[in-house]
Amino acid sequence: MELLKLSHVSKAFGKNKVLEDLSFSVTEHSVFGFIGRNGAGKTTAMKMILGLLRPDQGEILVNGQRTEFGQNRISQSIGYLPDVPEFYDYMTPMEYLLLCGACAGVPKEESRIRAKQLLELVGLAEADKRIHGFSRGMKQRLGIAQALLNRPRLLICDEPTSALDPAGRKEILDILSSVRTETTVLFSTHILSDVERICDKIAFLHNGRIALGGTLEEMKNVRKGNGLEIEFLKPEEAEQFLTWYPGGTCVGGGKLLFEQKTEKDMAEMMQILWNNQWLVRKIELLEPALEDLFMEVVDHEAAKSIYE
């Protein structure tokens, strides 16, 4: 089931076109990675989904209902974590979540039970101190708890791992991956390793449009091969191999690196190795890197969208 669907959405601020004919959808109980450079329009798209900005044209559906600017009915089913969440720093995490529950009209006891569950989920159950003493990572985790308080159908996170150290990033990603059982996650980022770790589907946003999108496997299949590496037992045989199969680069220690090769190329190379009885430590087809594909899309606009 499509929980979120954007159809031909455009947005401009004056003469600056931020989004143009933007279309994509997010399946329920999935983690969707929204990728783009800073200023690509990711935050603008998210604010329109939340009803905080009015699209110039197009339609946005959340759980089958059209979002409208300033409408609270749809936004009540959406949780939102901004890139830099703000809190009442003099409160403890429990006090803050109880305040959020009261503002949302949740009965106090129900709110307390839910807050306790969420603080355990995000690893803050024992953090009974004022929020002003929290690290950036702890504030991000509290922000996720606050965003999940009303059991939203859709959780939107804007750059949730930016400015975090590797340990903090892992904690946030683990939380986002775990909550897909009760919600659907849309998060924006420019950290591609985060996307590869937890996303079911991803989309590259460039020049206000989806330049490329789909599952991680579909994305990488756009480029059938990224490289092939052979490591010889005898370094001198690496040079000899190049006389049979030119185009590779010696990278030292009897290693050869070939760019843009596929399984067919590997089979041909293995036949040459067999014919000459050359022994190798390894022959490996290197998986296409998501980062390389992203740079190809952004810098050359050479890829065609496969996302539907």
Backbone bond lengths (Angstrom), bond angles and torsions (degrees), N, CA, C in turn:
res aa  C-N    CA-C-N  psi(-1)  N-CA   C-N-CA  omega(-1)  CA-C   N-CA-C  phi
1 M - - - 1.463 - - 1.526 109.73 -
2 E 1.335 117.11 135.20 1.460 121.82 176.76 1.526 109.13 -81.79
3 L 1.329 116.77 113.27 1.455 119.57 178.44 1.528 110.83 -83.76
4 L 1.311 116.42 -32.89 1.464 121.45 -179.15 1.522 109.03 -130.29
5 K 1.329 116.78 134.67 1.461 120.77 177.61 1.517 110.29 -144.15
6 L 1.315 115.78 124.81 1.455 122.61 173.77 1.520 107.90 -109.52
7 S 1.343 116.49 129.76 1.459 121.20 -178.03 1.521 109.71 -126.60
8 H 1.347 116.46 112.30 1.470 124.00 172.18 1.530 111.59 53.42
9 V 1.334 115.41 48.72 1.463 121.33 -177.83 1.533 109.89 -88.63
10 S 1.313 115.71 132.40 1.465 121.40 177.24 1.526 109.28 -131.04
11 K 1.344 114.81 150.26 1.460 120.44 178.18 1.521 109.41 -153.32
12 A 1.331 114.96 131.59 1.459 120.90 177.14 1.526 108.87 -131.76
13 F 1.320 115.50 148.52 1.451 122.05 172.65 1.533 106.35 -115.13
14 G 1.320 114.86 100.81 1.452 118.66 -172.38 1.519 109.74 67.19
15 K 1.323 116.60 -126.54 1.457 121.45 179.09 1.523 112.71 -89.61
16 N 1.334 116.53 -2.89 1.460 121.17 -178.14 1.528 110.66 -89.59
17 K 1.337 116.95 106.94 1.460 121.76 177.86 1.521 109.04 -81.43
18 V 1.328 116.45 112.50 1.460 121.43 -178.48 1.523 110.93 -89.69
19 L 1.330 117.07 -45.14 1.460 122.20 178.45 1.522 108.39 -128.79
20 E 1.329 115.81 139.03 1.454 120.19 -177.64 1.523 110.07 -139.72
21 D 1.338 115.60 112.28 1.468 122.01 177.22 1.529 111.23 55.91
22 L 1.323 115.68 47.54 1.471 121.57 -177.80 1.523 110.53 -81.71
23 S 1.344 116.26 125.31 1.467 121.43 179.09 1.522 109.73 -138.47
24 F 1.327 116.85 129.37 1.460 122.20 170.15 1.523 107.85 -166.65
25 S 1.338 115.81 166.20 1.460 120.53 178.35 1.518 109.70 -137.20
26 V 1.342 115.18 157.38 1.462 122.33 -179.01 1.521 108.57 -127.55
27 T 1.328 116.32 125.59 1.458 122.15 -179.07 1.525 110.78 -77.75
28 E 1.317 115.72 145.94 1.464 121.19 -179.50 1.531 110.98 -60.40
29 H 1.320 115.65 142.43 1.467 124.45 178.85 1.534 112.54 59.65
30 S 1.305 115.40 37.59 1.463 120.74 174.96 1.524 109.01 -122.13
31 V 1.329 115.43 169.31 1.470 121.72 173.11 1.523 106.93 -115.09
32 F 1.312 115.80 117.72 1.458 122.01 -174.74 1.522 109.20 -111.01
33 G 1.323 116.72 124.55 1.458 122.03 179.51 1.514 111.33 -96.65
34 F 1.309 116.39 123.61 1.457 124.07 -178.50 1.520 106.87 -106.69
35 I 1.333 117.00 105.63 1.454 121.69 -167.56 1.522 111.04 -109.98
36 G 1.307 115.58 137.79 1.460 119.67 175.99 1.505 110.62 -178.11
37 R 1.314 115.27 157.31 1.452 120.24 176.20 1.526 110.41 -63.11
38 N 1.334 116.36 162.56 1.457 119.87 173.63 1.528 109.09 -58.40
39 G 1.336 115.95 131.62 1.452 120.59 -178.32 1.512 114.61 86.92
40 A 1.348 116.99 6.45 1.468 119.87 -177.82 1.523 113.01 -74.41
41 G 1.335 117.80 -16.62 1.460 121.14 -179.91 1.514 114.32 111.78
42 K 1.338 117.06 8.54 1.472 120.21 -177.55 1.531 111.16 -62.29
43 T 1.323 116.70 -48.00 1.462 120.19 -178.50 1.521 111.44 -65.54
44 T 1.318 117.46 -38.24 1.471 120.78 177.22 1.525 110.89 -59.87
45 A 1.341 116.54 -44.93 1.463 120.34 178.25 1.521 110.98 -60.75
46 M 1.324 117.07 -42.80 1.460 120.58 -178.70 1.525 111.43 -65.23
47 K 1.325 116.85 -39.48 1.467 119.68 -179.81 1.528 110.93 -66.66
48 M 1.314 117.77 -31.91 1.463 119.61 176.20 1.521 110.82 -71.01
49 I 1.334 117.06 -37.53 1.469 119.74 176.03 1.523 110.14 -61.40
50 L 1.331 116.28 -37.30 1.463 121.49 -179.65 1.525 113.09 -77.26
51 G 1.333 117.36 -9.61 1.449 120.15 -177.39 1.513 113.73 82.76
52 L 1.332 117.21 15.14 1.460 121.64 -179.61 1.529 112.19 -89.79
53 L 1.320 116.61 -16.06 1.459 122.68 175.32 1.525 108.59 -132.48
54 R 1.317 115.62 148.78 1.455 120.54 179.00 1.535 109.35 -96.61
55 P 1.334 118.88 122.80 1.470 119.31 176.04 1.524 110.74 -67.76
56 D 1.332 115.97 147.49 1.463 119.70 176.93 1.524 110.78 -71.75
57 Q 1.320 115.63 -33.57 1.457 120.55 175.63 1.518 109.09 -158.40
58 G 1.330 116.48 165.74 1.459 121.03 -179.62 1.513 112.66 98.81
59 E 1.324 114.48 178.00 1.464 121.61 -174.83 1.524 110.10 -133.80
60 I 1.339 115.13 140.74 1.464 122.07 176.41 1.521 108.06 -124.44
61 L 1.335 116.39 123.07 1.463 121.74 179.15 1.516 109.89 -115.45
62 V 1.334 116.47 131.89 1.459 122.96 173.31 1.522 107.11 -120.05
63 N 1.323 116.03 116.66 1.462 121.59 -177.18 1.540 110.67 55.18
64 G 1.328 115.36 39.30 1.460 120.73 176.84 1.510 115.69 81.51
65 Q 1.336 118.35 -3.21 1.460 121.54 -179.01 1.529 110.24 -109.38
66 R 1.301 115.54 137.03 1.459 120.88 -177.90 1.520 110.62 -73.74
67 T 1.322 116.10 131.83 1.460 120.10 176.74 1.527 109.21 -81.36
68 E 1.320 115.11 146.23 1.455 121.68 177.62 1.520 108.98 -129.94
69 F 1.312 116.01 148.08 1.457 121.08 179.53 1.524 110.90 -59.42
70 G 1.339 115.90 126.45 1.447 121.44 177.95 1.512 115.19 77.88
71 Q 1.330 117.39 7.12 1.467 120.80 -176.78 1.524 110.24 -86.07
72 N 1.323 117.23 128.06 1.460 121.88 -178.72 1.526 113.01 -87.40
73 R 1.338 117.22 -25.31 1.472 120.33 -173.43 1.523 111.30 -59.26
74 I 1.339 117.82 -45.64 1.450 121.36 179.96 1.526 111.26 -75.74
75 S 1.340 115.91 -39.99 1.469 119.58 -176.19 1.521 112.52 -64.56
76 Q 1.333 117.55 -21.02 1.461 120.44 177.97 1.525 112.08 -66.79
77 S 1.336 117.06 -19.43 1.466 120.18 179.02 1.523 111.51 -98.02
78 I 1.344 116.91 11.10 1.461 121.90 -179.16 1.519 109.91 -122.41
79 G 1.326 116.69 131.20 1.456 122.05 171.42 1.521 109.08 -100.51
80 Y 1.331 116.58 144.53 1.465 119.84 -174.28 1.525 110.80 -134.85
81 L 1.334 114.72 129.19 1.463 121.36 173.03 1.530 107.82 -117.68
82 P 1.342 118.74 108.27 1.463 120.36 177.13 1.517 110.76 -71.30
83 D 1.339 115.86 169.30 1.462 118.66 -177.58 1.524 112.20 -65.70
84 V 1.339 116.99 -31.60 1.469 120.70 176.66 1.530 107.55 -128.56
85 P 1.331 118.58 87.91 1.465 120.37 -179.11 1.529 111.85 -68.29
86 E 1.310 115.94 145.33 1.462 122.11 179.67 1.526 109.44 -114.32
87 F 1.323 115.39 146.15 1.462 121.15 -176.84 1.535 109.82 -137.76
88 Y 1.336 115.65 168.12 1.464 121.11 166.91 1.530 106.53 -82.52
89 D 1.325 116.14 100.01 1.459 120.94 -168.53 1.523 114.26 -65.41
90 Y 1.336 117.33 -17.74 1.461 119.17 -178.62 1.532 111.58 -81.08
91 M 1.343 117.50 -6.23 1.458 121.16 -179.03 1.523 111.53 -92.39
92 T 1.327 116.36 160.95 1.455 122.03 167.60 1.537 107.95 -85.63
93 P 1.326 118.81 165.23 1.463 119.99 177.95 1.524 113.31 -56.72
94 M 1.318 117.76 -42.09 1.460 120.30 179.99 1.517 111.04 -65.21
95 E 1.334 117.26 -43.35 1.464 120.37 178.75 1.529 111.08 -60.83
96 Y 1.311 115.78 -40.87 1.465 119.56 -178.35 1.538 111.00 -66.67
97 L 1.327 117.25 -44.46 1.465 119.80 -179.82 1.529 111.42 -66.73
98 L 1.333 117.33 -35.65 1.466 119.83 176.48 1.525 110.61 -64.93
99 L 1.337 116.96 -37.82 1.458 120.29 176.74 1.529 110.51 -63.98
100 C 1.324 116.79 -43.34 1.467 120.62 178.29 1.523 110.81 -62.58
101 G 1.333 116.08 -39.51 1.457 119.64 178.16 1.509 111.79 -64.39
102 A 1.349 117.18 -40.75 1.462 121.28 178.95 1.530 110.79 -64.44
103 C 1.343 116.68 -40.66 1.469 120.69 179.07 1.526 110.88 -64.28
104 A 1.332 116.61 -30.19 1.462 121.18 -179.78 1.519 112.69 -88.37
105 G 1.321 117.02 -1.38 1.456 120.57 177.73 1.514 114.39 81.27
106 V 1.339 117.78 19.16 1.460 121.13 179.36 1.530 108.81 -82.54
107 P 1.335 119.54 132.21 1.462 121.14 177.54 1.524 111.30 -53.93
108 K 1.331 116.87 144.41 1.465 121.75 -169.96 1.516 112.31 -59.00
109 E 1.323 118.97 -45.54 1.454 120.55 -177.23 1.524 111.28 -68.29
110 E 1.329 116.04 -40.38 1.461 119.90 176.50 1.519 110.55 -62.62
111 S 1.323 115.44 -40.76 1.458 120.68 179.21 1.522 111.04 -64.08
112 R 1.329 116.95 -39.61 1.471 120.87 179.94 1.530 110.93 -65.14
113 I 1.330 117.15 -42.70 1.464 120.86 179.40 1.528 110.47 -63.70
114 R 1.328 115.61 -44.71 1.467 120.29 179.91 1.529 111.00 -65.07
115 A 1.326 116.97 -41.93 1.464 121.00 179.70 1.522 111.23 -62.34
116 K 1.323 116.45 -40.78 1.466 120.30 178.70 1.524 110.59 -63.20
117 Q 1.336 116.49 -43.11 1.470 120.69 178.56 1.532 111.06 -60.99
118 L 1.318 115.92 -43.49 1.459 120.12 -176.42 1.528 111.73 -71.02
119 L 1.314 117.23 -37.84 1.467 119.64 178.38 1.527 110.70 -65.38
120 E 1.309 116.57 -34.09 1.467 119.79 173.77 1.524 110.41 -67.61
121 L 1.330 116.81 -41.51 1.461 121.69 -179.71 1.520 111.27 -59.38
122 V 1.328 117.27 -43.26 1.469 120.68 -175.38 1.527 112.74 -93.48
123 G 1.319 116.84 6.54 1.462 119.85 174.88 1.512 115.20 77.17
124 L 1.336 117.38 28.37 1.467 120.91 -179.57 1.527 112.20 -119.07
125 A 1.310 117.11 17.37 1.472 120.19 -176.83 1.519 112.20 -61.92
126 E 1.332 116.97 -31.40 1.461 120.84 -177.86 1.528 112.12 -98.49
127 A 1.311 117.57 1.67 1.471 121.10 -175.85 1.526 109.59 -88.06
128 D 1.317 116.62 69.99 1.463 121.78 -177.03 1.536 109.44 -92.64
129 K 1.329 115.18 64.56 1.463 120.98 178.07 1.518 108.75 -140.24
130 R 1.325 115.67 170.90 1.455 120.10 -177.62 1.531 110.65 -67.59
131 I 1.324 115.40 144.50 1.459 120.53 -174.89 1.525 111.70 -64.76
132 H 1.341 117.92 -25.01 1.469 119.40 -178.38 1.524 111.98 -62.50
133 G 1.333 117.64 -18.47 1.462 121.08 178.09 1.517 113.86 -92.51
134 F 1.339 116.94 5.83 1.463 120.90 -177.09 1.532 111.49 -80.39
135 S 1.326 114.73 148.36 1.460 120.95 171.17 1.527 109.18 -76.29
136 R 1.352 116.24 170.95 1.468 120.47 177.53 1.526 110.72 -59.89
137 G 1.328 117.24 -42.11 1.455 120.80 179.78 1.519 112.71 -64.07
138 M 1.339 117.04 -40.38 1.463 120.71 178.46 1.531 110.77 -64.41
139 K 1.340 116.50 -38.16 1.467 119.39 178.48 1.526 110.92 -67.48
140 Q 1.323 117.23 -36.74 1.460 119.48 176.71 1.525 110.51 -63.71
141 R 1.323 117.06 -40.98 1.467 120.15 179.57 1.525 111.34 -66.08
142 L 1.339 116.06 -39.83 1.465 119.21 176.64 1.527 110.20 -65.36
143 G 1.332 116.80 -36.60 1.454 120.56 177.46 1.523 112.21 -61.82
144 I 1.326 116.87 -38.62 1.465 120.32 176.71 1.529 110.33 -65.07
145 A 1.348 116.76 -41.98 1.468 120.41 178.26 1.520 110.25 -60.10
146 Q 1.324 117.22 -44.91 1.458 120.93 179.71 1.531 111.00 -62.74
147 A 1.339 116.79 -40.42 1.460 121.11 -178.45 1.524 112.13 -67.82
148 L 1.334 117.08 -25.90 1.465 121.97 -178.64 1.530 113.12 -93.08
149 L 1.326 117.30 -1.28 1.458 121.10 -171.14 1.526 112.36 -57.98
150 N 1.318 117.49 -40.53 1.473 121.47 -176.94 1.516 113.35 -91.34
151 R 1.313 117.41 17.27 1.464 123.23 -178.53 1.534 110.70 51.30
152 P 1.325 118.21 60.67 1.468 120.92 -175.99 1.521 112.28 -69.56
153 R 1.332 116.37 152.31 1.467 120.90 174.80 1.521 110.48 -75.60
154 L 1.350 115.34 -27.54 1.463 121.14 -177.43 1.522 109.29 -132.15
155 L 1.326 116.69 130.18 1.460 122.57 176.71 1.530 107.93 -112.45
156 I 1.334 116.27 119.88 1.464 122.05 179.76 1.522 109.14 -108.39
157 C 1.324 115.89 125.50 1.463 121.21 -179.59 1.519 109.32 -124.70
158 D 1.311 116.31 122.43 1.465 122.33 -177.63 1.526 108.90 -98.73
159 E 1.328 116.41 107.99 1.470 122.88 179.47 1.548 111.26 49.87
160 P 1.338 118.29 56.15 1.472 119.89 -173.41 1.516 114.75 -68.00
161 T 1.334 118.46 -19.71 1.468 119.97 -176.84 1.519 113.37 -109.87
162 S 1.327 117.71 4.24 1.465 119.34 -179.49 1.530 109.86 -66.16
163 A 1.303 115.79 141.84 1.472 123.87 177.71 1.525 113.60 69.52
164 L 1.339 117.67 10.50 1.460 120.28 176.25 1.525 109.93 -98.04
165 D 1.326 116.27 151.65 1.459 120.00 174.90 1.532 108.91 -76.24
166 P 1.334 118.79 168.63 1.475 120.41 -176.88 1.519 114.16 -53.99
167 A 1.339 117.31 -39.82 1.472 119.43 179.68 1.524 110.88 -65.95
168 G 1.339 116.80 -42.30 1.462 120.51 178.85 1.514 112.23 -65.45
169 R 1.336 116.77 -39.08 1.455 120.59 177.98 1.516 110.57 -62.63
170 K 1.324 117.13 -43.24 1.465 120.59 179.85 1.525 110.67 -61.69
171 E 1.333 117.14 -41.38 1.459 120.21 179.95 1.526 111.20 -60.71
172 I 1.328 116.58 -45.55 1.469 120.53 -179.03 1.523 110.71 -65.76
173 L 1.326 116.77 -43.73 1.465 120.13 -179.66 1.523 111.71 -64.06
174 D 1.323 117.10 -39.13 1.461 120.69 177.79 1.528 110.79 -62.18
175 I 1.334 116.56 -39.64 1.462 120.54 178.86 1.523 110.65 -66.03
176 L 1.328 116.66 -46.42 1.467 120.38 -179.24 1.525 111.36 -62.22
177 S 1.315 116.26 -37.94 1.463 119.72 178.58 1.528 111.19 -67.25
178 S 1.324 116.81 -37.78 1.468 120.53 -176.03 1.526 112.65 -72.78
179 V 1.337 118.54 -28.28 1.467 119.72 -174.25 1.521 112.84 -84.44
180 R 1.331 118.11 -1.40 1.470 119.19 -179.98 1.526 111.78 -63.78
181 T 1.320 118.04 -18.28 1.463 120.03 178.31 1.525 111.73 -69.27
182 E 1.341 117.33 -23.81 1.462 119.26 -178.72 1.521 113.50 -116.66
183 T 1.322 118.18 -7.96 1.456 120.60 179.42 1.518 109.52 -152.21
184 T 1.318 115.63 178.10 1.460 123.02 175.55 1.519 107.74 -113.38
185 V 1.322 117.17 136.79 1.465 120.95 -172.45 1.521 110.49 -113.89
186 L 1.327 115.85 127.36 1.464 123.25 169.63 1.517 106.67 -118.60
187 F 1.322 117.21 117.90 1.462 117.50 177.11 1.513 111.77 -133.74
188 S 1.321 113.99 141.18 1.451 120.57 179.72 1.516 109.64 -96.83
189 T 1.323 115.40 150.40 1.462 119.55 -179.72 1.520 109.46 -167.58
190 H 1.316 115.26 163.25 1.462 120.58 167.21 1.526 109.76 -122.01
191 I 1.350 115.96 11.10 1.473 121.69 178.25 1.532 107.17 -98.12
192 L 1.320 116.73 101.24 1.457 120.66 -169.96 1.518 113.20 -70.51
193 S 1.321 118.31 -27.95 1.462 119.61 177.85 1.524 111.26 -65.54
194 D 1.334 117.63 -30.75 1.464 121.12 176.02 1.525 110.37 -65.03
195 V 1.315 115.71 -40.88 1.460 121.28 179.77 1.518 110.92 -62.78
196 E 1.328 115.88 -46.01 1.468 120.17 -178.74 1.522 111.93 -63.39
197 R 1.324 116.71 -26.58 1.460 120.62 -174.63 1.527 112.87 -75.09
198 I 1.341 118.61 -39.26 1.475 117.86 -169.67 1.525 115.32 -130.04
199 C 1.333 119.85 -9.90 1.468 119.63 -169.80 1.521 113.26 -83.17
200 D 1.332 115.30 142.01 1.463 121.88 171.53 1.525 110.02 -83.30
201 K 1.325 115.95 -42.30 1.455 121.98 176.77 1.520 109.49 -136.95
202 I 1.333 114.56 156.21 1.455 120.00 -178.82 1.521 109.13 -141.25
203 A 1.327 115.55 160.57 1.460 120.82 176.69 1.517 108.95 -145.34
204 F 1.319 116.44 135.89 1.458 123.18 175.49 1.522 108.68 -92.23
205 L 1.319 116.66 120.74 1.457 121.54 176.41 1.524 109.03 -97.92
206 H 1.336 116.00 123.44 1.460 120.59 -179.40 1.517 109.31 -148.44
207 N 1.334 115.14 131.26 1.465 120.90 -178.05 1.526 112.23 53.83
208 G 1.330 115.40 38.02 1.458 120.63 174.97 1.506 116.05 78.14
209 R 1.334 117.40 5.01 1.462 121.43 -178.96 1.532 110.38 -129.56
210 I 1.338 115.50 163.65 1.453 119.76 170.45 1.524 106.95 -79.35
211 A 1.340 116.27 109.17 1.462 120.86 -178.44 1.520 111.64 -80.18
212 L 1.326 116.10 -30.64 1.464 121.00 -179.51 1.513 108.11 -162.38
213 G 1.328 117.08 141.84 1.452 118.60 179.95 1.509 112.81 -163.99
214 G 1.312 115.89 165.79 1.457 122.28 179.73 1.510 109.98 144.22
215 T 1.327 117.06 -162.14 1.457 120.45 174.02 1.524 108.69 -73.98
216 L 1.323 115.93 164.75 1.458 120.14 179.66 1.524 110.68 -60.00
217 E 1.325 116.57 -39.79 1.466 120.61 178.89 1.521 111.23 -64.08
218 E 1.330 116.96 -43.13 1.464 120.69 178.21 1.519 111.12 -62.24
219 M 1.313 115.72 -41.06 1.461 119.55 -179.17 1.523 111.03 -62.71
220 K 1.313 116.08 -45.09 1.458 119.57 -176.84 1.524 111.64 -71.99
221 N 1.323 117.30 -26.07 1.456 120.43 178.00 1.523 112.97 -72.14
222 V 1.350 115.94 -12.79 1.461 118.70 174.15 1.524 109.52 -59.07
223 R 1.331 115.17 -34.90 1.462 120.61 173.11 1.515 106.45 -113.81
224 K 1.328 117.27 110.59 1.458 121.77 -171.27 1.521 112.72 -64.20
225 G 1.293 117.51 -28.49 1.458 119.43 177.34 1.503 109.57 -153.63
226 N 1.329 117.41 149.70 1.448 120.31 -178.44 1.520 111.75 -110.75
227 G 1.295 116.26 -24.79 1.452 119.49 -179.10 1.510 111.14 174.45
228 L 1.327 114.68 165.88 1.455 120.37 178.88 1.518 108.19 -140.82
229 E 1.315 116.36 134.76 1.466 121.74 -177.23 1.519 110.20 -120.85
230 I 1.326 115.83 134.31 1.462 122.26 174.75 1.523 108.24 -124.09
231 E 1.315 116.00 131.66 1.466 121.01 176.46 1.534 108.74 -118.47
232 F 1.336 116.55 116.17 1.457 122.71 -176.44 1.528 110.90 -89.16
233 L 1.348 115.37 148.50 1.463 119.74 173.59 1.522 111.02 -67.04
234 K 1.327 115.86 -36.51 1.461 120.55 178.98 1.529 108.12 -112.70
235 P 1.339 117.52 115.53 1.464 120.78 -175.76 1.521 114.07 -55.46
236 E 1.363 117.94 -34.54 1.462 119.36 -177.92 1.532 111.76 -65.06
237 E 1.343 117.05 -24.19 1.465 119.51 -179.82 1.534 112.04 -73.50
238 A 1.329 116.25 -19.71 1.460 119.54 175.85 1.524 110.36 -64.07
239 E 1.351 115.66 -44.11 1.470 119.94 178.04 1.526 110.91 -64.65
240 Q 1.327 116.53 -38.68 1.460 119.86 179.57 1.532 110.84 -66.09
241 F 1.318 116.03 -36.18 1.461 119.83 -179.39 1.533 111.11 -61.46
242 L 1.335 116.54 -35.71 1.462 120.40 -178.05 1.528 112.49 -66.07
243 T 1.324 117.25 -21.33 1.470 118.92 176.08 1.530 110.55 -73.20
244 W 1.351 116.31 -25.59 1.459 121.73 178.15 1.532 111.47 -89.76
245 Y 1.337 115.14 -34.72 1.465 119.93 -176.56 1.529 107.69 -137.85
246 P 1.334 118.03 85.68 1.463 121.10 -176.49 1.525 111.98 -73.29
247 G 1.328 113.70 168.70 1.464 119.29 175.65 1.513 114.09 107.86
248 G 1.322 117.10 -7.82 1.454 120.02 179.91 1.516 112.16 -90.47
249 T 1.322 115.33 168.60 1.460 122.25 179.45 1.523 109.55 -122.67
250 C 1.339 116.91 128.79 1.460 120.94 175.01 1.522 108.67 -75.24
251 V 1.325 115.80 125.57 1.464 119.88 -179.94 1.517 111.20 -112.91
252 G 1.354 116.40 14.74 1.459 121.03 176.43 1.511 113.23 96.34
253 G 1.357 114.74 150.98 1.464 120.54 175.81 1.507 114.25 66.31
254 G 1.333 117.45 28.10 1.456 120.11 -179.63 1.510 114.16 77.38
255 K 1.346 117.32 19.67 1.467 121.36 -179.26 1.520 110.35 -102.36
256 L 1.328 115.60 137.91 1.454 122.99 173.86 1.521 108.99 -119.90
257 L 1.324 115.61 138.76 1.456 121.00 177.78 1.514 109.14 -122.18
258 F 1.352 115.74 126.08 1.460 122.62 177.81 1.530 108.33 -116.11
259 E 1.322 116.55 134.86 1.464 120.91 179.94 1.521 111.31 -94.13
260 Q 1.351 114.79 150.75 1.467 122.79 174.48 1.532 112.69 53.44
261 K 1.338 115.92 56.91 1.459 121.22 178.26 1.527 110.46 -116.31
262 T 1.339 115.26 156.82 1.462 121.88 -177.24 1.525 109.95 -123.51
263 E 1.350 115.29 -176.75 1.461 120.33 177.27 1.535 111.63 -60.29
264 K 1.331 116.26 -34.17 1.470 119.87 178.32 1.524 110.87 -63.00
265 D 1.321 116.19 -42.57 1.471 120.00 177.31 1.522 110.86 -62.96
266 M 1.314 116.64 -39.92 1.458 120.26 179.30 1.529 110.83 -62.05
267 A 1.329 116.47 -41.96 1.469 119.91 179.73 1.528 110.81 -62.07
268 E 1.333 117.00 -41.65 1.460 120.54 178.57 1.526 111.24 -63.67
269 M 1.324 116.33 -40.62 1.462 120.32 179.25 1.528 111.53 -66.05
270 M 1.321 116.10 -39.84 1.467 119.56 179.71 1.524 111.03 -64.87
271 Q 1.339 117.09 -34.18 1.457 120.12 176.58 1.525 110.80 -65.35
272 I 1.336 117.18 -40.53 1.467 121.02 177.14 1.530 110.02 -63.61
273 L 1.309 117.36 -42.62 1.467 121.10 178.61 1.529 110.44 -61.16
274 W 1.311 116.39 -42.32 1.470 120.89 -179.67 1.530 110.95 -66.36
275 N 1.324 115.95 -43.91 1.462 119.21 -178.63 1.524 112.37 -61.75
276 N 1.318 116.80 -33.76 1.462 120.99 -177.76 1.528 112.77 -98.17
277 Q 1.326 116.04 -0.92 1.469 121.31 179.91 1.530 112.01 56.14
278 W 1.339 115.20 40.27 1.455 120.31 176.07 1.534 108.99 -89.64
279 L 1.316 115.73 134.63 1.459 120.83 179.90 1.525 109.97 -98.82
280 V 1.312 115.88 139.14 1.467 120.75 179.88 1.525 109.87 -126.33
281 R 1.325 114.03 152.12 1.472 118.86 174.21 1.526 110.45 -75.03
282 K 1.328 114.87 -37.14 1.469 118.31 178.12 1.515 109.46 -161.76
283 I 1.322 114.74 154.70 1.455 123.17 167.74 1.525 105.42 -135.13
284 E 1.303 116.60 121.15 1.467 120.75 -168.91 1.519 110.84 -136.12
285 L 1.337 115.66 129.11 1.452 121.44 172.49 1.525 107.57 -86.35
286 L 1.315 116.02 114.97 1.460 121.01 -176.01 1.519 110.21 -77.54
287 E 1.324 115.41 134.36 1.459 120.62 -178.36 1.513 110.29 -71.06
288 P 1.342 117.72 140.16 1.461 119.66 177.43 1.525 110.87 -57.51
289 A 1.306 116.37 135.17 1.462 121.27 -179.78 1.521 110.02 -86.46
290 L 1.330 115.78 134.14 1.457 120.22 178.64 1.523 110.68 -61.18
291 E 1.314 116.17 -34.86 1.464 120.11 179.32 1.528 111.44 -63.02
292 D 1.350 116.46 -41.97 1.462 119.70 178.78 1.525 110.79 -63.18
293 L 1.333 116.11 -40.98 1.457 120.21 180.00 1.526 110.65 -65.73
294 F 1.311 116.71 -40.85 1.461 120.87 179.21 1.524 110.99 -62.17
295 M 1.325 116.35 -45.04 1.459 119.56 179.77 1.524 111.19 -65.84
296 E 1.324 116.72 -34.37 1.458 120.04 177.07 1.520 110.61 -64.25
297 V 1.325 116.51 -42.64 1.463 120.80 179.61 1.521 110.71 -66.66
298 V 1.325 116.35 -47.10 1.459 120.71 -175.44 1.520 111.91 -69.69
299 D 1.328 116.37 -43.22 1.460 119.72 -172.94 1.522 113.48 -83.68
300 H 1.327 116.86 -32.82 1.460 119.36 -173.75 1.525 113.96 -116.64
301 E 1.350 117.14 -13.31 1.463 121.61 -178.31 1.529 111.31 51.00
302 A 1.369 114.43 43.03 1.458 119.07 -173.66 1.516 113.29 -96.05
303 A 1.354 116.12 -9.19 1.462 117.29 -175.37 1.526 110.30 -97.87
304 K 1.301 115.32 151.19 1.460 122.18 178.61 1.515 108.71 -108.52
305 S 1.348 117.86 137.19 1.459 121.09 -175.74 1.520 111.35 -63.86
306 I 1.350 115.00 133.40 1.456 120.97 173.54 1.521 110.28 -110.83
307 Y 1.350 115.40 6.87 1.463 118.73 -175.40 1.517 111.02 -84.48
308 E 1.292 115.82 133.50 1.448 120.93 176.70 1.523 108.11 -132.01
